[in-house]
Amino acid sequence: MQNANNSELPEIKRLQEIMATLRDPESGCPWDVKQTMESLTRYTIEEAYEVADAIVKGEPSDIRDELGDLLFQVVFYSRIAEEEGNFTLNDVAKSISDKMTRRHPHVFGNASAQPSSEEGLTAQWDSIKAQEKALKHENSRRRALTQKPTSTSPSKDNELAFPSLLDDVPVGMPALMYAQKLQKACAKVGFDWPDVAPVLDKVREEVEEIQQELDAETLNQQALEEEIGDALFAMVNLARHCKVDADTALRNASNKFAKRFKVVESLAFKAESANKIASEYLSIIDGEPESKGSPLANMTLDEMEALWQQAKITTANS
């Protein structure tokens, strides 16, 4: 492992050269040449999740490789932007370097700017972000005023009136994270429940409304979807008030379910193996081919539930 110094910079340059070669209209890769920022978005999201998965698994070489894939996405976007005359990879690095320096005045600026508490640091960070947002909004407003509107251009009067607290919340985030970010943003100005009790009441209320939709004479699928969405939003709010990250909590619960289900499959496979000779004999007599699918396919729900309870015991302390 090399130290993080200038000796590693040639590899960044090499990566840029590889990207330029891949994007060459004459001799590059057809797939890479036709990509746009919009078409790459889903791949970037996938790569980010693969980084998170590698970190959870804890294998350094896998983390390194997945971070490389994510870095390649940054280089890809930057190359497209450079071709369009918008910005370069160096501009991207300069932008984030300037931002981090600006948002850490207690480290890179006047020592007297050092807040006395973690709360003070957060307040300072939020204040600087607010200043940046106001400046960004003003620049956007000025650009909009200098652009000639077209008949097909959507109206942006409301967007230009003032910067919203929610402007910095990406709508493309995963749903749980998006809900959590929206709630946190609104909570900063006091638009929030005072404590956890009314939030829990809200969860119960939303679940009851789901039940009402299910009990209706005619099922309204759209209304049911809306009520389930409201209940999920309320659950995210409950998690936030309990200082629990909703995305992490659901991911852990999903992982627990997957682990237990694999134990159920293993138990079912062992049971099937124990009866293999008898099953093969019966299939020959009956003239029916042996099932080649999951060993669970031929089990009843009660049988699977019994295995599930065994799996819960097996995985209880793991």
The 8 nearest C-alpha neighbors of each residue, nearest first, counted from 0:
[[1, 2, 3, 7, 60, 63, 59, 4],
 [2, 0, 3, 7, 4, 6, 5, 8],
 [1, 3, 4, 0, 6, 7, 5, 8],
 [2, 4, 1, 7, 5, 6, 0, 8],
 [5, 3, 6, 2, 7, 8, 1, 9],
 [4, 6, 8, 7, 3, 9, 2, 10],
 [7, 5, 4, 8, 9, 3, 2, 1],
 [8, 6, 5, 9, 10, 4, 3, 11],
 [7, 9, 11, 5, 10, 6, 12, 4],
 [10, 8, 12, 11, 7, 13, 6, 5],
 [11, 9, 13, 12, 8, 7, 14, 6],
 [12, 10, 14, 8, 13, 9, 15, 7],
 [11, 13, 9, 15, 10, 14, 16, 8],
 [14, 12, 10, 16, 11, 15, 9, 17],
 [13, 15, 11, 17, 16, 12, 10, 18],
 [16, 14, 18, 12, 13, 17, 19, 11],
 [15, 17, 19, 13, 18, 14, 20, 12],
 [18, 16, 14, 20, 15, 19, 21, 13],
 [17, 19, 15, 21, 16, 20, 22, 14],
 [18, 20, 16, 22, 17, 21, 15, 23],
 [21, 19, 17, 23, 18, 22, 27, 16],
 [20, 22, 27, 18, 28, 19, 23, 31],
 [23, 21, 32, 19, 27, 20, 31, 24],
 [22, 24, 27, 20, 25, 26, 21, 19],
 [25, 23, 27, 26, 22, 32, 29, 28],
 [26, 24, 23, 27, 22, 28, 29, 32],
 [25, 27, 23, 24, 28, 20, 21, 22],
 [28, 26, 21, 23, 22, 20, 24, 25],
 [27, 29, 21, 31, 30, 32, 22, 26],
 [30, 28, 32, 31, 27, 33, 24, 22],
 [31, 29, 28, 32, 33, 34, 27, 21],
 [30, 32, 28, 34, 33, 29, 22, 21],
 [33, 31, 22, 29, 30, 34, 28, 24],
 [34, 32, 30, 31, 29, 35, 22, 28],
 [35, 33, 31, 32, 38, 30, 39, 36],
 [36, 34, 38, 37, 39, 33, 79, 76],
 [37, 35, 39, 38, 76, 40, 34, 79],
 [36, 38, 35, 39, 40, 34, 41, 76],
 [39, 37, 35, 36, 40, 34, 41, 42],
 [40, 38, 36, 42, 37, 41, 35, 43],
 [39, 41, 43, 42, 37, 38, 36, 44],
 [42, 40, 44, 43, 39, 45, 38, 37],
 [43, 41, 45, 39, 44, 40, 46, 38],
 [42, 44, 46, 40, 45, 41, 47, 72],
 [43, 45, 41, 47, 42, 46, 48, 40],
 [46, 44, 42, 48, 43, 47, 49, 41],
 [47, 45, 49, 43, 48, 44, 69, 42],
 [46, 48, 50, 44, 49, 45, 43, 51],
 [47, 49, 51, 45, 50, 46, 52, 44],
 [50, 48, 52, 46, 51, 47, 53, 45],
 [49, 51, 47, 53, 65, 48, 52, 66],
 [50, 52, 48, 54, 49, 53, 55, 47],
 [51, 53, 49, 55, 54, 50, 48, 56],
 [54, 52, 56, 50, 62, 55, 51, 61],
 [53, 55, 57, 51, 56, 52, 62, 50],
 [54, 56, 52, 57, 53, 51, 58, 50],
 [57, 55, 53, 54, 58, 52, 61, 51],
 [56, 58, 54, 55, 53, 59, 62, 61],
 [57, 59, 61, 60, 56, 62, 53, 54],
 [60, 58, 62, 61, 63, 57, 54, 53],
 [59, 61, 63, 62, 58, 64, 65, 57],
 [62, 60, 64, 63, 58, 59, 53, 65],
 [61, 63, 59, 53, 65, 60, 64, 54],
 [64, 62, 60, 66, 61, 65, 59, 67],
 [65, 63, 67, 61, 66, 62, 60, 68],
 [64, 66, 68, 50, 62, 67, 63, 61],
 [67, 65, 69, 63, 68, 64, 62, 70],
 [68, 66, 70, 64, 65, 69, 71, 63],
 [69, 67, 65, 71, 66, 70, 64, 46],
 [68, 70, 66, 72, 71, 67, 46, 65],
 [71, 69, 67, 73, 72, 68, 66, 74],
 [70, 72, 74, 68, 69, 73, 75, 67],
 [71, 73, 75, 69, 70, 74, 76, 43],
 [74, 72, 70, 76, 75, 71, 77, 69],
 [73, 75, 71, 77, 72, 76, 78, 70],
 [76, 74, 72, 78, 73, 77, 71, 79],
 [77, 75, 79, 73, 78, 74, 36, 80],
 [76, 78, 80, 74, 88, 87, 75, 79],
 [79, 77, 81, 75, 80, 76, 74, 82],
 [78, 80, 82, 76, 81, 77, 83, 75],
 [79, 81, 77, 83, 85, 78, 82, 86],
 [80, 82, 84, 78, 87, 86, 83, 79],
 [83, 81, 79, 80, 84, 78, 85, 77],
 [84, 82, 80, 81, 85, 79, 86, 78],
 [83, 85, 81, 82, 86, 80, 87, 79],
 [84, 86, 80, 83, 81, 87, 82, 79],
 [87, 85, 81, 80, 90, 84, 77, 88],
 [88, 86, 90, 81, 89, 77, 91, 80],
 [89, 87, 91, 77, 90, 92, 74, 86],
 [88, 90, 92, 87, 91, 93, 86, 94],
 [91, 89, 93, 87, 88, 92, 86, 94],
 [90, 92, 88, 94, 89, 93, 95, 87],
 [93, 91, 89, 94, 95, 90, 96, 88],
 [94, 92, 90, 96, 91, 95, 97, 89],
 [95, 93, 91, 97, 92, 96, 90, 98],
 [94, 96, 98, 97, 92, 93, 99, 91],
 [97, 95, 93, 99, 98, 94, 92, 100],
 [96, 98, 100, 94, 95, 99, 93, 101],
 [99, 97, 95, 101, 96, 100, 102, 94],
 [100, 98, 102, 96, 101, 97, 95, 103],
 [101, 99, 97, 103, 98, 102, 107, 96],
 [100, 102, 98, 99, 103, 97, 104, 127],
 [101, 103, 99, 100, 104, 124, 98, 127],
 [102, 104, 100, 105, 106, 101, 107, 99],
 [105, 103, 108, 107, 106, 102, 101, 112],
 [104, 106, 113, 112, 103, 110, 108, 107],
 [107, 105, 104, 103, 108, 110, 109, 113],
 [106, 108, 104, 100, 105, 103, 109, 101],
 [109, 107, 104, 105, 106, 110, 103, 112],
 [108, 110, 111, 112, 105, 104, 107, 106],
 [109, 111, 112, 105, 113, 108, 106, 104],
 [112, 110, 109, 113, 105, 114, 108, 104],
 [113, 111, 105, 110, 109, 114, 104, 108],
 [112, 114, 105, 111, 110, 115, 104, 106],
 [115, 113, 119, 120, 116, 112, 117, 105],
 [114, 116, 119, 113, 117, 120, 118, 112],
 [117, 115, 119, 118, 114, 120, 121, 113],
 [116, 118, 120, 119, 121, 115, 114, 122],
 [119, 117, 121, 116, 120, 122, 114, 115],
 [118, 120, 116, 122, 114, 117, 121, 123],
 [119, 121, 117, 123, 118, 122, 114, 124],
 [120, 122, 124, 118, 119, 123, 125, 117],
 [121, 123, 119, 125, 124, 120, 126, 118],
 [122, 124, 126, 120, 121, 125, 119, 127],
 [123, 125, 121, 127, 122, 126, 102, 120],
 [126, 124, 128, 122, 123, 127, 129, 121],
 [127, 125, 123, 129, 128, 124, 122, 130],
 [126, 128, 130, 124, 129, 125, 123, 131],
 [129, 127, 125, 131, 130, 126, 132, 124],
 [130, 128, 132, 126, 127, 131, 125, 133],
 [129, 131, 127, 133, 128, 132, 134, 126],
 [132, 130, 128, 134, 129, 133, 135, 127],
 [133, 131, 135, 129, 130, 134, 136, 128],
 [132, 134, 136, 130, 135, 131, 137, 129],
 [133, 135, 137, 131, 136, 132, 138, 130],
 [136, 134, 132, 138, 133, 137, 131, 139],
 [135, 137, 139, 133, 134, 138, 132, 140],
 [136, 138, 140, 134, 139, 135, 133, 141],
 [137, 139, 135, 141, 140, 136, 134, 142],
 [140, 138, 136, 142, 137, 141, 143, 135],
 [141, 139, 137, 143, 138, 142, 159, 136],
 [140, 142, 144, 138, 143, 139, 137, 145],
 [143, 141, 139, 145, 144, 140, 138, 146],
 [142, 144, 140, 146, 141, 145, 139, 147],
 [143, 145, 141, 142, 146, 140, 147, 139],
 [144, 146, 142, 143, 141, 147, 140, 148],
 [147, 145, 143, 144, 148, 142, 141, 149],
 [146, 148, 145, 149, 144, 143, 152, 142],
 [149, 147, 146, 152, 150, 151, 143, 144],
 [150, 148, 152, 151, 147, 153, 146, 154],
 [149, 151, 152, 148, 153, 154, 147, 146],
 [150, 152, 149, 153, 148, 154, 147, 155],
 [151, 153, 149, 150, 148, 154, 155, 147],
 [154, 152, 155, 151, 150, 149, 148, 156],
 [153, 155, 156, 152, 157, 158, 148, 151],
 [154, 156, 158, 157, 159, 153, 160, 152],
 [157, 155, 159, 158, 154, 160, 153, 161],
 [158, 156, 160, 159, 155, 161, 154, 162],
 [157, 159, 155, 156, 160, 161, 162, 163],
 [160, 158, 156, 157, 161, 140, 155, 162],
 [159, 161, 157, 158, 156, 162, 155, 140],
 [162, 160, 159, 163, 158, 157, 136, 133],
 [163, 161, 136, 133, 164, 166, 160, 158],
 [164, 162, 165, 166, 161, 158, 167, 160],
 [163, 165, 166, 184, 162, 185, 167, 168],
 [164, 166, 163, 168, 167, 184, 181, 185],
 [167, 165, 163, 168, 164, 162, 169, 132],
 [166, 168, 165, 169, 164, 132, 163, 184],
 [167, 169, 165, 166, 170, 180, 181, 177],
 [170, 168, 171, 172, 167, 177, 166, 165],
 [171, 169, 172, 168, 177, 173, 174, 167],
 [170, 172, 169, 173, 177, 174, 168, 44],
 [171, 173, 177, 170, 169, 174, 176, 175],
 [174, 172, 176, 175, 177, 171, 170, 178],
 [173, 175, 177, 176, 172, 178, 171, 179],
 [176, 174, 178, 177, 173, 246, 179, 245],
 [175, 177, 179, 178, 173, 174, 180, 246],
 [178, 176, 174, 180, 172, 175, 179, 173],
 [179, 177, 181, 175, 176, 180, 174, 182],
 [178, 180, 176, 182, 177, 181, 183, 175],
 [181, 179, 183, 177, 182, 178, 184, 176],
 [182, 180, 178, 184, 179, 183, 177, 185],
 [181, 183, 179, 185, 180, 184, 186, 178],
 [184, 182, 186, 180, 185, 181, 179, 187],
 [183, 185, 181, 182, 186, 187, 180, 164],
 [186, 184, 182, 190, 187, 183, 188, 181],
 [185, 187, 189, 190, 183, 191, 188, 184],
 [188, 186, 185, 184, 189, 183, 190, 191],
 [189, 187, 186, 190, 185, 184, 191, 164],
 [188, 190, 186, 191, 187, 185, 192, 193],
 [191, 189, 186, 185, 188, 192, 187, 182],
 [192, 190, 186, 189, 193, 185, 182, 188],
 [191, 193, 194, 198, 197, 190, 195, 189],
 [194, 192, 191, 195, 197, 196, 189, 198],
 [195, 193, 192, 196, 197, 240, 198, 191],
 [194, 196, 198, 240, 197, 199, 237, 241],
 [197, 195, 199, 198, 194, 200, 193, 192],
 [198, 196, 200, 199, 195, 201, 194, 192],
 [199, 197, 201, 195, 200, 196, 237, 202],
 [198, 200, 202, 196, 201, 197, 195, 237],
 [201, 199, 197, 203, 198, 202, 204, 196],
 [202, 200, 204, 198, 199, 203, 197, 205],
 [201, 203, 199, 205, 204, 233, 200, 230],
 [202, 204, 200, 206, 201, 205, 207, 199],
 [205, 203, 201, 207, 202, 206, 200, 208],
 [206, 204, 230, 208, 202, 207, 203, 201],
 [205, 207, 209, 203, 208, 204, 230, 202],
 [206, 208, 210, 204, 209, 205, 203, 211],
 [209, 207, 211, 205, 210, 206, 212, 204],
 [208, 210, 206, 212, 207, 211, 226, 213],
 [209, 211, 207, 213, 208, 212, 214, 206],
 [212, 210, 208, 214, 209, 213, 215, 207],
 [211, 213, 209, 215, 210, 214, 223, 208],
 [212, 214, 210, 211, 215, 209, 218, 223],
 [215, 213, 211, 212, 210, 216, 218, 217],
 [214, 216, 212, 217, 213, 218, 211, 219],
 [217, 215, 214, 218, 213, 212, 219, 211],
 [218, 216, 215, 219, 214, 213, 212, 220],
 [217, 219, 220, 215, 216, 213, 212, 223],
 [220, 218, 222, 221, 223, 217, 212, 215],
 [219, 221, 223, 222, 218, 224, 225, 212],
 [220, 222, 224, 223, 219, 225, 226, 218],
 [221, 223, 225, 219, 224, 220, 226, 212],
 [224, 222, 220, 226, 225, 221, 212, 219],
 [225, 223, 221, 227, 222, 226, 228, 220],
 [224, 226, 228, 222, 223, 227, 229, 221],
 [227, 225, 229, 223, 228, 224, 209, 230],
 [228, 226, 230, 224, 229, 225, 223, 231],
 [227, 229, 225, 231, 226, 230, 224, 232],
 [230, 228, 226, 232, 227, 231, 233, 225],
 [231, 229, 205, 227, 233, 228, 232, 202],
 [230, 232, 234, 228, 233, 229, 227, 235],
 [233, 231, 229, 235, 230, 234, 228, 236],
 [232, 234, 236, 230, 231, 202, 235, 229],
 [235, 233, 237, 231, 236, 232, 230, 238],
 [236, 234, 238, 232, 237, 233, 245, 239],
 [235, 237, 233, 239, 234, 238, 240, 232],
 [238, 236, 234, 240, 235, 239, 198, 233],
 [237, 239, 243, 241, 235, 236, 240, 245],
 [238, 240, 242, 236, 241, 237, 243, 235],
 [239, 241, 237, 242, 238, 195, 236, 194],
 [240, 242, 238, 239, 243, 237, 195, 236],
 [243, 241, 239, 240, 238, 244, 237, 245],
 [244, 242, 238, 241, 239, 245, 248, 240],
 [243, 245, 247, 246, 248, 238, 239, 242],
 [246, 244, 248, 247, 235, 238, 243, 249],
 [245, 247, 249, 248, 244, 175, 250, 176],
 [246, 248, 250, 244, 245, 249, 251, 243],
 [249, 247, 245, 251, 250, 246, 244, 252],
 [250, 248, 252, 246, 251, 247, 253, 245],
 [249, 251, 247, 253, 252, 248, 246, 254],
 [252, 250, 254, 248, 253, 249, 247, 255],
 [251, 253, 249, 255, 250, 254, 248, 256],
 [254, 252, 256, 250, 255, 251, 249, 257],
 [253, 255, 257, 251, 256, 252, 258, 250],
 [256, 254, 252, 258, 253, 257, 251, 259],
 [255, 257, 253, 259, 254, 258, 260, 252],
 [258, 256, 254, 260, 255, 259, 253, 261],
 [257, 259, 255, 261, 256, 260, 254, 262],
 [260, 258, 262, 256, 261, 310, 257, 255],
 [259, 261, 263, 257, 262, 258, 256, 264],
 [260, 262, 264, 258, 263, 259, 265, 257],
 [263, 261, 265, 259, 260, 264, 310, 266],
 [262, 264, 260, 266, 261, 265, 306, 307],
 [265, 263, 261, 267, 262, 266, 268, 260],
 [264, 266, 262, 268, 263, 267, 261, 269],
 [267, 265, 263, 269, 268, 264, 262, 270],
 [266, 268, 264, 270, 265, 269, 294, 271],
 [267, 269, 271, 265, 270, 266, 294, 264],
 [270, 268, 272, 266, 271, 267, 273, 265],
 [271, 269, 267, 273, 268, 272, 266, 274],
 [270, 272, 268, 274, 269, 273, 275, 267],
 [273, 271, 275, 269, 274, 270, 268, 276],
 [272, 274, 270, 271, 275, 269, 276, 268],
 [275, 273, 271, 272, 277, 276, 278, 270],
 [274, 276, 272, 278, 277, 273, 271, 279],
 [277, 275, 279, 278, 274, 280, 273, 272],
 [276, 278, 280, 274, 275, 279, 281, 282],
 [279, 277, 275, 281, 280, 276, 274, 282],
 [278, 280, 282, 276, 281, 277, 275, 283],
 [279, 281, 277, 283, 278, 282, 276, 284],
 [282, 280, 284, 278, 283, 279, 285, 277],
 [281, 283, 287, 279, 285, 284, 280, 286],
 [284, 282, 286, 280, 281, 285, 279, 287],
 [283, 285, 281, 282, 286, 280, 287, 279],
 [286, 284, 282, 287, 283, 281, 280, 288],
 [285, 287, 283, 284, 282, 288, 281, 289],
 [286, 288, 282, 285, 289, 283, 284, 281],
 [289, 287, 282, 290, 286, 283, 291, 279],
 [288, 290, 282, 291, 287, 279, 278, 283],
 [291, 289, 292, 288, 293, 294, 297, 296],
 [290, 292, 289, 293, 294, 288, 296, 297],
 [293, 291, 290, 294, 296, 295, 297, 289],
 [292, 294, 295, 296, 291, 264, 290, 297],
 [295, 293, 296, 268, 267, 292, 271, 297],
 [296, 294, 293, 298, 297, 267, 264, 303],
 [295, 297, 293, 294, 298, 292, 299, 290],
 [296, 298, 295, 294, 299, 293, 290, 292],
 [299, 297, 295, 296, 302, 303, 300, 294],
 [298, 300, 302, 301, 303, 297, 295, 296],
 [299, 301, 303, 302, 304, 298, 305, 295],
 [302, 300, 304, 299, 303, 305, 298, 306],
 [303, 301, 305, 299, 304, 300, 298, 306],
 [302, 304, 300, 306, 305, 301, 307, 299],
 [303, 305, 307, 301, 306, 302, 300, 308],
 [306, 304, 302, 308, 307, 303, 301, 309],
 [305, 307, 309, 303, 304, 308, 263, 310],
 [308, 306, 304, 310, 309, 305, 263, 303],
 [307, 309, 311, 305, 310, 306, 304, 312],
 [310, 308, 306, 312, 307, 311, 313, 305],
 [309, 311, 313, 307, 308, 312, 259, 262],
 [312, 310, 308, 314, 309, 313, 315, 307],
 [311, 313, 315, 309, 310, 314, 308, 316],
 [312, 314, 310, 311, 315, 309, 316, 317],
 [315, 313, 317, 311, 312, 316, 310, 259],
 [316, 314, 312, 311, 313, 317, 310, 259],
 [317, 315, 314, 313, 312, 311, 310, 255],
 [316, 314, 315, 313, 255, 258, 312, 311]]
